[in-house]
Amino acid sequence: MRTGRLSYTVLLVNPSRDLQAGLARDAERLGFTLISASNPSEAVASFEREPPDVVVTDLFSSDEGGLALIQELRSRGEICPVVVVSSETSGPTVAKAFQAGATDYLQKPIVTEEFARVLTRVRRSGRQDAAPLSALLGFEQRLVLASDAASVEEMVFWLTQMTAMMVPETVRVGLRGALQELLLNAVEHGNLEISHDEKKQAVAEGRYDALLSERSARPVFRDRCVVVEVSCPPGARRLQYRIRDQGKGFDWRTMLSRKPDWIGLAEGSGRGLLLVRSLFPDLTYNGQGNEVTFTVPLD
């Protein structure tokens, strides 16, 4: 985030005037100012005039203009979050976008609640970073977290601040997105056993929060937790993250055996795997599928 500003700025890169107007209203309600650009070239010019706090760009699948925009910003050393917008049929291009430095994903048509959640994550991730501890040789952290989807963003912020300050910022941006996806999956689909179809329908009907509250109140789910373990062995040039829920798990072997363009981006676990595997290829699950592990390089 840029300091000394009264509001956070969103640069929306999309040719639709109707979408620009609608998202401008949504952004304003959340305390953001939205600036529009119809294509990547206009976006670069706008970026040079006044760098925004977040870029939300269509992928422009016909010529991969959105992908080129991400690559251009990263080549300049810009580390502001980039959210890509695409339909669920554009799997390979979305995977390329994450590999190029995208940090989040919105599916067409954009749902107001999902747009709001993305902007909220941007605001949280823009807090001032703590200074890294230069004398640190190694560490182990174990956190036991409640199954509270509303607190996932706070969990992600704490984890990145407390465990990943030695990670390069360009990698840390992707780590925040990966932790966001995997922790949400652990809470929603793991501990609360909310199916992808149930979540999709609840979001479309504007009752997602009600669904979370109802499921969390059930005695069988109420006391479930998520365990997060982070370690950095002395002398190792990597961090290891392990996230474990108390759900029934899922068929991860079938999911991981699919080609990236087959993964349904409308599904939470497919989307999470697409993101994490594109950034951290050593992603692995335990046999049951309720524990995921991946490592983050320090160089």
Beta strands, then each sheet from edge to edge (+ up, - down):
strand 1: 8-13
strand 2: 32-37
strand 3: 54-58
strand 4: 82-86
strand 5: 104-107
strand 6: 139-146
strand 7: 225-232
strand 8: 238-244
strand 9: 284-285
strand 10: 291-297
sheet 1: 2+ 1+ 3+ 4+ 5+
sheet 2: 6+ 7- 8+ 10- 9+
end
